[in-house]
């Protein structure tokens, strides 16, 4: 097993786990409930961590995570079908389900 991601917010780690699940990469979250130990432990030691179960999946997992993080820094995209804006990290419109033109 190899660690591929860590973040102080469990929500972010869970989002990355969903990404890996969709790609067929088995993973698990560690330190999921460790936030309560901050103060007794160094805060960074309580961050939730994402680990892949097969070492061979590590490079692909890191690439997928890096791609998603890069997309999150991009502006929202405008749906040509319904006119709503969706976050750059979405491949489909959150409102109508239309595929983005870049997916």
trRosetta pair geometry for C-beta under 8 A, 3 or more apart (Angstrom, degrees):
i j d omega theta_ij theta_ji phi_ij phi_ji
1 28 7.9 -34 -141 39 136 107
1 51 4.8 33 173 166 112 122
1 52 6.7 176 -150 82 66 47
1 53 5.8 -31 -102 -126 91 36
1 55 7.2 -110 -71 -65 10 75
2 51 6.5 166 83 -153 29 78
2 52 5.6 -7 58 50 83 94
2 55 5.4 93 -21 -119 117 70
2 58 4.5 -1 71 -95 148 127
3 6 6.7 5 177 -43 123 104
3 30 8.0 -75 -102 36 102 126
3 49 5.3 -41 -136 179 115 121
3 50 7.0 110 -156 77 66 48
3 51 5.1 -46 -93 -95 55 80
4 16 7.9 -164 102 154 105 133
4 20 8.0 115 73 -79 149 143
4 27 7.5 -73 31 -124 126 130
4 50 5.5 -56 63 100 86 97
4 51 6.9 138 7 -119 81 28
4 52 5.5 51 -21 -19 129 103
4 58 6.1 -168 -84 -142 109 71
4 61 4.6 -48 -136 119 167 124
4 62 5.3 -136 -153 -72 103 75
4 65 6.3 158 146 -10 108 150
5 13 6.4 166 113 -122 110 76
5 16 5.0 -62 79 133 167 168
5 49 7.1 158 89 -159 51 54
5 50 4.2 9 59 43 97 118
5 62 8.0 170 -54 -108 87 64
5 65 5.4 -155 -71 -142 130 158
6 13 7.2 0 -136 -94 33 117
6 47 4.7 78 174 118 105 128
6 48 6.8 173 -146 91 67 46
6 49 4.5 -21 -96 -105 96 76
6 50 7.1 -158 -70 16 47 72
7 12 4.1 -63 103 86 160 131
7 13 5.3 -167 42 -53 103 85
7 16 7.9 137 -1 -5 130 133
7 47 6.3 176 81 -171 18 115
7 48 6.6 -20 61 66 68 90
8 43 7.4 3 -117 160 115 106
8 47 5.2 -72 -89 -113 48 99
8 48 8.0 101 -159 22 14 80
9 12 4.6 82 80 2 99 104
9 13 7.3 -180 96 -4 55 84
9 48 7.8 -56 103 31 23 118
10 13 5.6 -59 -151 41 41 110
10 14 6.0 43 152 -22 73 107
10 29 7.6 69 -149 -175 89 147
10 32 6.4 75 -127 -149 123 67
10 35 7.6 -82 -39 -38 112 130
10 48 4.7 97 -104 -19 70 154
11 14 5.7 -56 -146 37 29 113
11 15 6.4 34 153 -24 63 103
12 15 5.6 -49 -150 30 32 114
12 16 6.7 29 152 -15 63 103
13 16 5.8 -55 -153 37 34 110
13 17 6.5 37 148 -22 65 104
13 29 5.7 104 138 -125 123 116
13 48 4.2 -128 13 111 163 120
13 49 7.1 -101 -132 -93 140 3
13 50 5.2 -176 -160 -48 92 102
14 17 5.5 -50 -147 33 35 114
14 18 6.6 40 152 -21 65 100
14 29 7.0 -15 -82 -73 65 150
14 48 8.0 -9 -37 134 74 156
15 18 5.7 -50 -154 31 33 113
15 19 6.7 38 147 -21 62 102
15 68 7.8 -177 136 153 107 146
16 19 5.4 -48 -153 31 38 118
16 20 6.6 35 151 -15 66 102
16 50 5.4 -97 98 -43 123 168
16 65 5.3 26 -142 -115 117 105
16 68 7.1 175 -107 70 75 149
17 20 5.7 -55 -150 39 35 108
17 21 6.2 41 150 -24 67 104
17 27 5.5 -147 -132 90 83 125
17 28 7.9 43 -127 -126 126 13
17 29 6.0 -57 -66 -54 147 103
17 50 5.7 -154 -69 -124 86 120
18 21 5.4 -50 -146 34 33 116
18 22 6.4 35 155 -20 64 103
19 22 5.9 -56 -154 33 29 111
19 23 6.6 16 151 -9 63 110
19 64 5.7 167 146 146 118 119
19 65 6.8 137 89 -87 147 62
19 68 5.7 -74 -108 -49 158 155
20 23 5.6 -63 -149 44 35 107
20 25 4.1 -78 -173 73 92 111
20 26 7.9 -84 142 35 112 5
20 27 4.7 41 104 -5 150 137
20 50 7.4 155 -4 176 146 130
20 52 7.0 -140 -158 -98 148 95
20 61 5.5 17 -111 -128 118 99
20 64 6.6 139 -86 86 67 146
20 65 7.9 -7 -58 -59 99 94
21 24 7.7 47 179 -67 30 20
21 25 7.3 -91 -67 59 23 65
21 27 7.3 -103 -58 34 71 101
23 60 7.2 -171 151 144 141 114
23 61 7.8 171 80 -99 143 63
23 64 5.8 -88 -39 -99 161 161
25 52 5.9 -45 168 -131 111 112
25 54 7.7 -123 -153 43 77 102
25 57 4.7 146 -139 -175 107 139
25 60 6.7 -171 -81 98 137 113
25 61 5.3 169 165 -84 163 100
25 64 7.7 -170 8 22 147 152
26 52 7.0 101 83 -163 59 67
26 53 4.1 -32 105 26 108 130
26 54 6.6 80 52 -6 103 94
26 57 7.5 150 42 10 68 168
27 50 5.7 12 172 -176 133 91
27 51 6.2 161 -159 84 80 44
27 52 5.0 -47 -97 -101 90 52
27 53 6.3 -144 -89 -17 32 82
27 61 7.1 125 -76 -129 129 141
28 50 7.7 166 85 -150 31 54
28 51 5.6 -19 62 62 77 95
28 53 6.8 75 -7 -65 98 94
29 32 4.9 80 120 -74 113 105
29 48 5.6 -8 -172 -173 109 108
29 49 7.0 147 -158 75 57 45
29 50 5.9 -30 -101 -97 68 64
29 51 7.8 160 -99 19 19 79
30 48 7.2 153 79 -158 44 58
30 49 4.7 -19 62 62 95 100
30 50 8.0 -177 20 -79 76 17
30 51 5.9 38 -9 -8 114 121
31 34 4.0 -49 -160 11 80 135
31 45 7.9 -160 -121 153 141 50
31 46 6.1 165 -172 -169 120 39
31 47 6.2 53 113 89 149 37
31 48 5.0 -164 90 -106 93 40
31 49 5.4 71 24 6 117 89
32 48 5.6 53 -99 -118 45 108
33 36 7.0 -11 163 12 74 108
34 37 5.2 -49 -173 29 72 117
34 38 7.9 98 137 -42 76 74
34 41 7.4 -39 175 54 110 147
34 45 7.6 -108 153 125 140 68
34 46 4.1 -159 125 -148 103 77
34 47 7.8 -26 78 31 122 17
34 48 7.5 165 36 -74 102 59
35 38 5.9 -19 -171 -15 51 112
35 46 5.4 121 -99 153 35 123
36 46 8.0 -167 41 -154 35 139
37 40 5.0 -77 -171 56 74 112
37 41 4.8 30 135 14 108 114
37 45 8.0 -73 105 101 117 99
37 46 5.3 -179 69 -100 92 123
38 41 6.6 -68 -104 65 34 80
38 43 4.9 37 -139 -108 110 72
38 46 4.8 -106 -67 29 82 159
41 45 4.5 -106 158 82 117 126
41 46 5.6 132 84 -50 121 98
42 45 4.6 90 64 -1 84 109
42 46 7.7 -169 90 -7 48 85
43 46 5.9 -67 -159 35 39 107
43 47 7.5 60 147 -46 67 85
44 47 5.7 -20 -160 -13 47 117
52 55 7.4 135 95 -93 107 24
52 57 4.6 -145 174 88 142 112
52 58 5.6 -168 50 -82 141 61
52 61 4.9 -145 -65 -29 138 164
53 57 7.5 33 56 34 61 137
54 57 4.5 83 76 -3 96 107
55 58 5.7 -19 -170 -20 49 118
57 60 5.6 -69 -163 51 59 108
57 61 5.3 62 142 -30 88 110
58 61 5.7 -60 -142 37 26 111
58 62 6.3 23 163 -17 65 107
59 62 5.9 -58 -148 37 29 109
59 63 6.3 30 154 -20 65 107
60 63 5.6 -54 -149 36 32 113
60 64 6.4 32 155 -19 66 105
61 64 5.9 -55 -149 35 30 110
61 65 6.4 27 155 -16 64 108
62 65 5.8 -56 -146 39 31 111
62 66 6.2 32 155 -20 66 108
63 66 5.8 -55 -145 37 29 111
63 67 6.3 31 155 -21 64 106
64 67 5.8 -54 -149 34 29 112
64 68 6.5 26 155 -16 64 106
65 68 5.9 -57 -149 37 31 108
65 69 6.3 29 155 -17 66 108
66 69 5.8 -56 -145 39 30 110
66 70 6.3 34 154 -22 64 106
67 70 5.7 -55 -150 34 30 113
67 71 6.5 30 153 -18 64 106
68 71 5.6 -54 -150 36 34 112
68 72 6.5 39 152 -26 65 102
68 89 5.9 54 -162 -138 81 107
69 72 5.6 -48 -150 27 34 115
69 73 7.2 32 152 -17 60 101
70 73 6.1 -60 -163 31 35 109
70 74 7.3 37 143 -27 64 104
71 74 5.5 -52 -158 21 44 117
71 88 4.8 -164 173 128 79 100
71 89 4.7 124 112 -93 115 62
72 87 7.4 1 -124 170 65 117
72 88 6.5 174 -102 72 21 105
72 89 5.0 14 -80 -57 73 121
73 88 7.7 -64 61 68 33 149
74 88 3.8 155 80 -146 98 166
75 88 6.3 107 79 -58 26 121
76 85 4.3 51 140 174 137 110
76 86 6.1 162 -163 77 94 30
76 87 5.6 -62 -108 -104 85 32
76 88 6.1 -120 -98 -41 30 72
77 85 7.0 157 78 -152 30 68
77 86 5.8 -23 62 61 82 85
77 88 6.2 105 -21 -101 93 60
77 90 7.8 -138 40 68 107 92
77 100 5.5 61 97 -137 155 123
77 101 7.7 -155 -178 29 139 88
77 102 7.2 -135 -99 10 159 119
78 83 7.1 -16 -176 -154 93 41
78 84 7.8 177 -150 96 56 26
78 85 5.6 -36 -96 -97 62 73
79 82 5.1 4 107 48 134 79
79 83 6.2 -50 75 5 89 12
79 84 5.2 15 26 56 125 68
79 85 7.4 -152 -1 -84 83 22
79 86 6.3 71 -47 -10 102 109
79 93 4.1 46 -96 -103 138 134
79 95 6.7 -131 15 47 162 113
79 96 6.5 138 170 36 155 114
79 98 5.6 115 -155 60 111 125
79 100 7.7 -89 -99 -99 71 69
80 98 7.3 -125 55 134 74 152
80 101 7.2 63 -10 -47 127 114
81 93 6.7 -129 50 -3 113 160
81 96 5.4 -129 102 88 125 152
81 98 4.1 155 10 -51 143 160
82 93 6.3 139 34 160 117 156
82 95 5.2 -134 93 101 153 128
82 96 4.2 156 -27 -22 138 137
82 98 6.9 176 -2 2 96 128
84 93 6.2 110 70 -166 107 112
84 94 7.1 -102 121 59 136 83
84 95 4.1 96 28 -5 158 146
84 96 7.3 152 26 -5 121 95
86 90 4.4 -89 159 68 118 140
86 92 7.6 -128 -165 107 168 35
86 93 5.1 -146 -43 -128 140 51
86 94 5.0 155 -117 -4 103 91
86 95 7.5 -131 -70 1 102 85
86 100 7.1 -125 70 -77 133 114
87 90 5.0 101 64 -7 77 101
87 94 7.7 55 13 -34 83 127
90 93 7.2 96 131 -99 132 18
90 94 6.0 -70 -136 -50 164 89
90 100 7.0 129 107 -38 75 129
91 99 6.7 -20 151 -145 83 72
91 100 5.6 -123 -166 20 42 109
91 103 4.1 93 -160 -104 97 135
92 97 5.3 -7 171 -156 123 47
92 98 6.6 158 -158 76 75 29
92 99 5.7 -43 -102 -98 77 45
92 100 6.7 -129 -84 -19 25 80
92 103 7.4 2 -58 -33 60 166
93 96 4.9 7 94 49 133 77
93 97 6.0 -51 64 4 85 12
93 98 4.6 27 8 46 124 80
93 100 7.2 140 -49 -66 69 74
99 103 5.2 -117 -175 59 96 132
100 103 4.7 104 60 -16 86 104
